[in-house]
Amino acid sequence: MSDIALLSTVEQAGLIRRGEISSRELTEHFIERIERLDGEINSVITRDFETAAAESDSADAARQKGEPMGLLHGVPITVKDALQTKNLKSTGGATELQNNVPTNDAAVVASVRREGGIVMGKTNLPRWSGDIQAYNDIFGTTNNPWDISRGPGGSSGGAAAAVAMGFTSFEIGTDIGGSIRFPAAFNGVWGHKPSFGVIPTTGYLDHVNGGVNEADINVFGPITRSAQDLELLLGIMKRDSPPWVAELGSVPQNLNDLRVGAWLDDEFCPVDSEVREHLDKIVNELEKDGLSVDRTARPELDPDEGAMLGLWLVQRATSQSTDSDGPGHRIWLDQHARREELRLKWAQFFSNYDAVIMPVCFVPPFEHQQDGDFRSRTLICNGEERGYIDVVKWTTMVGMAYLPSTVPPTGLGASGLPIGCQVVGPYGGDKLTIALAGRIGDLMGGYQPPPRAL
């Protein structure tokens, strides 16, 4: 993998810091790749290359003068179009905001800029981040780099496709129902959905007046080409303004001491045989590498209840983008109370296990579907028609409980498409899930660029 665009953020930042490559050279290289390769992918939909080039020149000048350099000094990136980005069109994928140019950055974008990151453009998504695909009426459809007849996942689909294609050093995604996890799994890259509240989510454009409040369940997190990048960016992005300062748990020195569960399939949402075969392969590799994995590990909860409660809570958390007044607050409180009971069930489970490996999606990356909606679309699994809504069952039962989840690249399934897993841990166990996912990624070959990225 000799192309510098396909290196990790840590590697790219190191090259700039040591003067082995200039920020301007790396920025121009990304720009050239976007202009040459993004036509059939359609991931980077708003571009500000002139400003990025000028900022890269400033970064190079600062280095030559010996000025202090941040952890991301001179590193060029793109940002999901759901995040407010100062002086750069930010639409949320909605026609109502197609001419919106914010005067402030989302808090997470500002934190990346403080460390020297340079924003080159924005990446595609569904309207108000509300689908497991990435298309809208402003910018059209983003295609999966591994097979352009299929979607890249969503809602951070343009973001993950850009990372996979080497159009950006890393990306900032959002996840309320799986919007980091699906794209990471479908594109063969790394993604981390943090514990709820760890990273500030102000500046999120999920409705016309969005950006001020922080929605229930929703999180921001990094999408990258290495586990080391996830850890670096989590540290940069996490909430650090008193009194709200995120303190995350530590990681055991020897990962072989971890108590790991594997919940790879379940009658509440059976997975496709190709997915199951690949998940078994992942666990087999872990066991060969010395980890003990309990394939019978399950939290003592009804997974279907957890998934459907999660979907209900997600729908309420996103209701400002609809015409609905939503339920009364008492109804929400009753559902929230039930959620807290299920969170206690998860906490009890994690008193016996450090992490559990689960599916992300019950099927491999699927073909574009733009007719109908969540309720009417269907997918084929093991030769049978299943409701599209089943896509989010494995992700919402985790997200609604505020748990961290890391998706590593694990290679290709039998059909030649990426298939991922999610490594789920206790609340605040973000560093642990990243570490274990890192082990899995290493065993399964790590990030591999799609052929059209080479």
C-alpha positions as CSV (number, residue, x, y, z in Angstrom):
1,M,0.0,0.0,0.0
2,S,2.4,2.7,-1.3
3,D,-0.1,5.5,-2.0
4,I,0.2,8.0,0.8
5,A,-3.6,8.7,0.6
6,L,-4.3,5.2,1.8
7,L,-2.1,5.5,4.9
8,S,-3.5,6.0,8.4
9,T,-4.0,9.4,9.9
10,V,-1.2,8.7,12.4
11,E,1.2,7.9,9.6
12,Q,0.2,10.9,7.5
13,A,0.5,13.3,10.5
14,G,3.9,11.8,11.3
15,L,5.1,12.4,7.7
16,I,4.1,16.0,7.9
17,R,5.5,16.5,11.4
18,R,8.9,15.1,10.3
19,G,8.9,17.1,7.1
20,E,8.9,14.0,4.9
21,I,5.9,15.4,3.0
22,S,4.3,18.8,3.2
23,S,0.7,19.5,4.0
24,R,0.3,21.1,0.6
25,E,1.6,17.9,-1.1
26,L,-0.8,15.7,0.8
27,T,-3.8,18.1,0.3
28,E,-3.1,18.3,-3.5
29,H,-2.8,14.5,-3.6
30,F,-6.2,14.0,-2.0
31,I,-7.7,16.7,-4.3
32,E,-6.3,14.9,-7.4
33,R,-7.8,11.6,-6.2
34,I,-11.2,13.1,-5.5
35,E,-11.3,14.7,-8.9
36,R,-10.1,11.6,-10.7
37,L,-12.0,8.8,-8.8
38,D,-15.1,10.2,-7.1
39,G,-17.2,10.5,-10.3
40,E,-18.6,7.0,-9.9
41,I,-18.7,7.1,-6.1
42,N,-20.1,10.6,-5.5
43,S,-19.0,10.8,-1.9
44,V,-17.4,14.3,-1.6
45,I,-20.3,16.5,-2.6
46,T,-19.2,20.0,-1.4
47,R,-15.6,21.0,-2.1
48,D,-13.5,23.9,-0.9
49,F,-10.2,23.0,-2.3
50,E,-8.9,26.6,-2.7
51,T,-9.3,27.3,1.0
52,A,-7.8,23.9,1.9
53,A,-4.7,24.6,-0.2
54,A,-4.2,28.0,1.4
55,E,-4.5,26.5,4.9
56,S,-2.1,23.8,4.0
57,D,0.4,26.4,2.9
58,S,0.0,28.1,6.3
59,A,0.5,24.8,8.1
60,D,3.7,24.3,6.2
61,A,4.9,27.8,7.0
62,A,4.2,27.3,10.7
63,R,6.2,24.0,10.7
64,Q,9.2,25.7,9.0
65,K,9.1,28.5,11.6
66,G,9.2,25.9,14.4
67,E,5.8,26.9,15.8
68,P,3.8,24.4,18.0
69,M,2.0,21.8,16.0
70,G,-1.2,20.0,17.0
71,L,-1.7,16.2,16.7
72,L,-3.4,16.7,13.3
73,H,-1.2,19.5,12.0
74,G,-1.7,20.0,8.3
75,V,-3.9,16.8,7.9
76,P,-6.6,17.3,5.2
77,I,-10.1,15.8,5.9
78,T,-13.7,15.8,4.8
79,V,-16.7,16.1,7.1
80,K,-20.1,14.5,7.0
81,D,-22.6,17.0,5.7
82,A,-24.8,16.6,8.9
83,L,-22.2,18.7,10.8
84,Q,-22.1,22.5,10.8
85,T,-18.9,23.6,9.2
86,K,-17.9,27.2,9.3
87,N,-18.1,29.1,6.0
88,L,-18.8,25.9,4.1
89,K,-22.3,24.8,2.9
90,S,-23.8,22.4,5.3
91,T,-27.2,20.9,4.3
92,G,-28.0,17.8,6.3
93,G,-29.0,16.4,3.0
94,A,-32.2,18.4,3.0
95,T,-33.4,20.9,0.4
96,E,-34.5,23.2,3.1
97,L,-30.8,23.9,4.0
98,Q,-29.3,23.6,0.5
99,N,-28.0,27.2,0.8
100,N,-27.1,27.0,4.4
101,V,-23.6,28.3,5.2
102,P,-23.0,28.2,9.0
103,T,-20.9,30.9,10.8
104,N,-19.7,28.4,13.4
105,D,-18.3,24.9,13.5
106,A,-19.9,21.9,15.3
107,A,-18.0,21.4,18.5
108,V,-16.3,18.3,17.2
109,V,-15.2,20.0,14.0
110,A,-13.7,22.8,16.0
111,S,-11.8,20.3,18.2
112,V,-10.3,18.7,15.1
113,R,-9.3,22.1,13.6
114,R,-7.7,23.1,16.9
115,E,-5.3,20.2,16.5
116,G,-4.4,21.4,13.0
117,G,-6.9,19.5,10.8
118,I,-7.8,21.1,7.4
119,V,-11.4,20.7,6.1
120,M,-11.5,20.2,2.3
121,G,-15.1,19.4,1.8
122,K,-18.3,17.6,2.9
123,T,-19.6,14.1,2.3
124,N,-22.9,12.7,1.3
125,L,-25.8,11.4,3.4
126,P,-29.5,10.7,3.3
127,R,-32.0,13.5,4.1
128,W,-31.6,14.4,7.8
129,S,-29.4,11.3,8.2
130,G,-32.5,9.2,8.1
131,D,-31.6,6.0,6.2
132,I,-29.2,3.1,5.9
133,Q,-28.2,4.4,2.5
134,A,-26.7,7.8,1.3
135,Y,-28.8,9.7,-1.3
136,N,-30.8,12.9,-1.3
137,D,-32.5,15.3,-3.7
138,I,-29.6,17.8,-3.6
139,F,-26.5,15.7,-4.3
140,G,-27.9,12.4,-5.6
141,T,-26.7,8.9,-4.7
142,T,-23.4,7.7,-3.2
143,N,-22.3,4.2,-4.4
144,N,-20.3,1.5,-2.6
145,P,-16.7,1.5,-3.7
146,W,-16.7,-2.3,-3.7
147,D,-19.8,-2.5,-6.0
148,I,-21.4,0.6,-7.3
149,S,-24.7,-1.2,-7.7
150,R,-24.9,-1.2,-3.9
151,G,-25.2,1.4,-1.2
152,P,-22.3,2.4,1.1
153,G,-24.5,2.1,4.2
154,G,-25.9,5.1,6.0
155,S,-26.3,7.5,7.1
156,S,-22.5,8.3,7.1
157,G,-22.2,6.5,3.8
158,G,-20.4,9.3,1.9
159,A,-18.0,9.6,4.8
160,A,-17.0,5.9,4.9
161,A,-16.8,5.6,1.1
162,A,-14.4,8.6,1.1
163,V,-12.2,7.0,3.8
164,A,-12.2,3.6,1.9
165,M,-11.3,5.4,-1.4
166,G,-8.5,7.5,0.1
167,F,-10.2,10.8,-0.4
168,T,-9.6,12.0,3.1
169,S,-7.3,11.2,6.1
170,F,-10.4,10.4,8.3
171,E,-14.0,11.3,8.7
172,I,-16.4,12.4,11.4
173,G,-19.6,10.4,11.3
174,T,-22.8,10.4,13.4
175,D,-24.7,7.4,14.7
176,I,-28.2,7.2,16.2
177,G,-29.3,3.9,14.8
178,G,-26.1,2.5,13.2
179,S,-25.0,5.4,11.0
180,I,-21.3,4.9,11.7
181,R,-21.5,1.1,12.1
182,F,-23.2,0.2,8.8
183,P,-21.0,2.4,6.6
184,A,-17.8,1.1,8.3
185,A,-18.9,-2.5,7.9
186,F,-20.1,-2.0,4.3
187,N,-17.0,-0.2,3.1
188,G,-14.3,-2.2,5.0
189,V,-13.0,0.6,7.2
190,W,-12.9,1.3,11.0
191,G,-15.7,3.0,12.8
192,H,-16.3,3.8,16.5
193,K,-19.7,4.6,18.0
194,P,-18.8,6.1,21.3
195,S,-20.7,5.8,24.6
196,F,-23.5,8.3,24.6
197,G,-22.4,11.7,25.8
198,V,-18.6,11.2,25.5
199,I,-18.3,13.4,22.4
200,P,-20.4,16.7,22.2
201,T,-23.0,16.6,19.4
202,T,-24.0,20.2,19.1
203,G,-23.9,21.4,15.5
204,Y,-25.9,18.4,14.2
205,L,-28.2,19.3,11.4
206,D,-31.1,16.8,11.7
207,H,-33.9,19.4,11.2
208,V,-34.3,22.9,9.9
209,N,-33.4,24.6,13.2
210,G,-30.8,21.9,14.2
211,G,-27.4,22.5,15.7
212,V,-28.3,23.7,19.2
213,N,-29.6,20.7,21.1
214,E,-28.1,17.3,21.6
215,A,-30.5,14.5,20.6
216,D,-31.1,11.4,22.7
217,I,-29.0,8.4,21.6
218,N,-27.2,10.3,18.9
219,V,-23.4,10.3,18.9
220,F,-20.5,11.5,16.8
221,G,-17.4,9.4,16.1
222,P,-14.4,8.7,13.9
223,I,-14.3,6.6,10.7
224,T,-10.7,5.7,9.8
225,R,-8.3,3.3,8.2
226,S,-6.7,2.1,11.5
227,A,-7.6,1.3,15.1
228,Q,-4.8,3.6,16.2
229,D,-6.6,6.4,14.4
230,L,-9.8,5.7,16.3
231,E,-8.0,6.0,19.7
232,L,-6.2,9.2,18.6
233,L,-9.4,10.9,17.4
234,L,-11.5,9.7,20.3
235,G,-9.0,11.6,22.6
236,I,-9.2,14.7,20.4
237,M,-13.0,14.7,20.0
238,K,-14.2,13.7,23.5
239,R,-15.9,16.2,25.8
240,D,-13.4,18.1,27.9
241,S,-15.1,21.3,29.1
242,P,-15.7,21.2,32.9
243,P,-17.9,20.2,34.5
244,W,-18.5,17.6,31.7
245,V,-15.2,15.9,31.2
246,A,-15.3,12.3,29.8
247,E,-13.2,9.8,31.7
248,L,-13.0,6.4,30.0
249,G,-12.1,3.0,31.4
250,S,-8.6,1.5,30.8
251,V,-7.6,-1.5,28.8
252,P,-6.0,-4.7,30.3
253,Q,-2.4,-5.1,29.4
254,N,-3.0,-8.6,28.0
255,L,-6.1,-8.8,25.8
256,N,-6.0,-12.6,26.2
257,D,-7.3,-12.0,29.7
258,L,-10.5,-10.5,28.4
259,R,-13.8,-12.3,29.0
260,V,-15.3,-12.1,25.5
261,G,-18.8,-13.2,24.4
262,A,-20.0,-13.9,20.9
263,W,-23.7,-13.3,20.1
264,L,-23.6,-14.0,16.4
265,D,-27.2,-15.0,15.5
266,D,-30.6,-15.0,17.1
267,E,-34.1,-15.9,16.1
268,F,-35.2,-12.3,16.8
269,C,-33.3,-11.3,13.8
270,P,-31.6,-14.2,12.0
271,V,-28.6,-13.3,9.9
272,D,-27.8,-14.4,6.4
273,S,-25.7,-17.5,6.0
274,E,-22.9,-15.5,4.4
275,V,-22.8,-13.2,7.3
276,R,-22.9,-16.0,9.9
277,E,-20.2,-17.9,8.2
278,H,-18.0,-14.8,8.2
279,L,-18.7,-14.0,11.9
280,D,-17.8,-17.6,12.8
281,K,-14.5,-17.1,11.0
282,I,-13.8,-14.0,13.0
283,V,-14.4,-15.8,16.3
284,N,-12.4,-18.8,15.2
285,E,-9.4,-16.5,14.5
286,L,-9.7,-15.0,17.9
287,E,-9.7,-18.4,19.5
288,K,-6.7,-19.5,17.5
289,D,-4.9,-16.4,18.7
290,G,-5.4,-17.4,22.4
291,L,-8.6,-15.6,23.4
292,S,-11.4,-17.6,25.1
293,V,-14.8,-16.7,23.6
294,D,-18.1,-17.8,25.0
295,R,-20.5,-18.3,22.1
296,T,-23.4,-18.8,24.5
297,A,-23.1,-15.3,26.1
298,R,-26.3,-13.4,26.2
299,P,-27.7,-10.5,28.3
300,E,-30.8,-11.5,30.2
301,L,-33.2,-9.4,28.1
302,D,-35.6,-9.8,25.2
303,P,-33.6,-8.6,22.2
304,D,-36.7,-7.9,20.1
305,E,-38.0,-5.7,22.9
306,G,-34.6,-3.9,23.1
307,A,-34.5,-3.4,19.3
308,M,-38.1,-2.2,19.0
309,L,-37.8,0.1,22.0
310,G,-34.6,1.4,20.5
311,L,-36.4,2.1,17.2
312,W,-39.2,3.9,19.1
313,L,-36.7,6.0,21.0
314,V,-34.8,6.8,17.8
315,Q,-38.0,7.9,16.1
316,R,-38.8,10.2,19.0
317,A,-35.2,11.6,19.0
318,T,-35.5,12.4,15.3
319,S,-39.1,13.7,15.4
320,Q,-38.1,17.3,14.9
321,S,-37.4,16.5,11.3
322,T,-41.0,15.3,10.8
323,D,-44.4,16.9,11.0
324,S,-45.3,14.8,14.0
325,D,-45.8,16.4,17.5
326,G,-44.5,13.2,19.0
327,P,-45.9,11.5,22.1
328,G,-46.6,13.3,25.3
329,H,-43.6,13.6,27.7
330,R,-45.1,11.2,30.2
331,I,-45.2,8.5,27.5
332,W,-41.5,9.2,26.6
333,L,-40.6,9.0,30.3
334,D,-42.3,5.6,30.7
335,Q,-40.3,4.3,27.7
336,H,-37.1,5.9,29.0
337,A,-37.7,4.1,32.3
338,R,-38.0,0.8,30.5
339,R,-34.8,1.7,28.7
340,E,-33.0,2.2,32.0
341,E,-34.2,-1.2,33.1
342,L,-32.6,-2.7,30.0
343,R,-29.5,-0.8,30.6
344,L,-29.2,-2.4,34.0
345,K,-29.5,-5.8,32.3
346,W,-26.6,-4.9,30.0
347,A,-24.6,-3.7,33.0
348,Q,-25.2,-7.0,34.7
349,F,-24.1,-8.8,31.6
350,F,-20.9,-6.7,31.5
351,S,-20.1,-7.6,35.1
352,N,-19.4,-11.1,33.8
353,Y,-18.0,-10.2,30.3
354,D,-15.7,-7.4,29.1
355,A,-17.1,-7.3,25.5
356,V,-19.4,-9.1,23.2
357,I,-19.0,-9.6,19.4
358,M,-22.3,-9.1,17.5
359,P,-23.5,-8.6,13.9
360,V,-23.9,-5.1,12.4
361,C,-26.3,-6.0,9.7
362,F,-28.2,-9.3,9.1
363,V,-27.3,-9.1,5.3
364,P,-24.2,-8.1,3.3
365,P,-24.2,-4.7,1.6
366,F,-27.4,-4.5,-0.4
367,E,-28.4,-3.0,-3.7
368,H,-29.7,0.5,-3.8
369,Q,-33.3,0.9,-2.7
370,Q,-34.9,4.3,-3.1
371,D,-38.6,3.4,-3.6
372,G,-40.8,3.2,-0.6
373,D,-39.5,3.7,3.0
374,F,-38.4,1.8,6.1
375,R,-41.8,0.2,6.5
376,S,-42.4,-0.9,2.9
377,R,-38.9,-1.9,1.6
378,T,-37.7,-5.5,1.8
379,L,-34.4,-7.4,1.6
380,I,-33.6,-11.0,0.8
381,C,-32.0,-13.1,3.5
382,N,-31.4,-16.8,3.0
383,G,-33.8,-16.8,0.1
384,E,-36.6,-15.3,2.0
385,E,-38.1,-11.8,2.0
386,R,-37.5,-9.8,5.1
387,G,-38.6,-6.3,6.2
388,Y,-36.1,-3.5,5.7
389,I,-36.7,-2.5,9.3
390,D,-34.8,-5.6,10.4
391,V,-31.6,-3.9,9.2
392,V,-31.4,-1.8,12.4
393,K,-32.4,-4.4,15.0
394,W,-28.8,-5.4,15.9
395,T,-27.7,-1.8,16.1
396,T,-30.6,-0.1,17.9
397,M,-30.6,-2.5,20.8
398,V,-27.0,-1.4,21.5
399,G,-27.4,2.3,20.7
400,M,-30.5,2.8,22.8
401,A,-28.5,1.5,25.8
402,Y,-25.8,4.1,25.2
403,L,-23.1,1.5,24.8
404,P,-19.8,1.9,22.9
405,S,-19.4,-0.2,19.7
406,T,-16.4,-0.5,17.4
407,V,-16.5,-1.9,13.9
408,P,-13.2,-3.3,12.5
409,P,-12.6,-4.2,8.9
410,T,-12.7,-8.0,8.7
411,G,-12.2,-8.8,5.1
412,L,-14.6,-9.9,2.4
413,G,-17.5,-12.4,2.6
414,A,-18.1,-15.2,0.0
415,S,-19.7,-12.7,-2.4
416,G,-16.6,-10.5,-2.4
417,L,-18.2,-7.7,-0.3
418,P,-17.0,-6.4,3.1
419,I,-18.8,-7.8,6.1
420,G,-18.2,-6.4,9.6
421,C,-18.9,-7.1,13.2
422,Q,-19.5,-4.8,16.1
423,V,-17.5,-5.1,19.3
424,V,-19.8,-3.9,22.1
425,G,-18.6,-3.1,25.6
426,P,-19.9,-1.6,28.9
427,Y,-20.8,2.1,29.1
428,G,-17.5,4.0,29.1
429,G,-15.6,1.0,27.8
430,D,-14.7,2.7,24.5
431,K,-10.9,2.1,24.8
432,L,-11.5,-1.5,25.4
433,T,-13.8,-2.0,22.4
434,I,-11.3,-0.2,20.2
435,A,-8.5,-2.4,21.5
436,L,-10.3,-5.7,21.0
437,A,-11.6,-4.5,17.6
438,G,-8.0,-3.7,16.8
439,R,-7.0,-7.2,17.6
440,I,-9.7,-8.6,15.3
441,G,-8.8,-6.2,12.5
442,D,-5.2,-7.3,12.7
443,L,-6.1,-11.0,12.6
444,M,-8.5,-10.5,9.6
445,G,-6.1,-8.4,7.5
446,G,-7.1,-4.8,8.5
447,Y,-8.1,-2.1,6.1
448,Q,-7.8,-3.2,2.4
449,P,-8.5,-0.6,-0.3
450,P,-11.2,-1.5,-2.8
451,P,-9.7,-2.2,-6.3
452,R,-11.0,1.0,-7.8
453,A,-9.1,3.0,-5.1
454,L,-5.8,1.7,-6.5
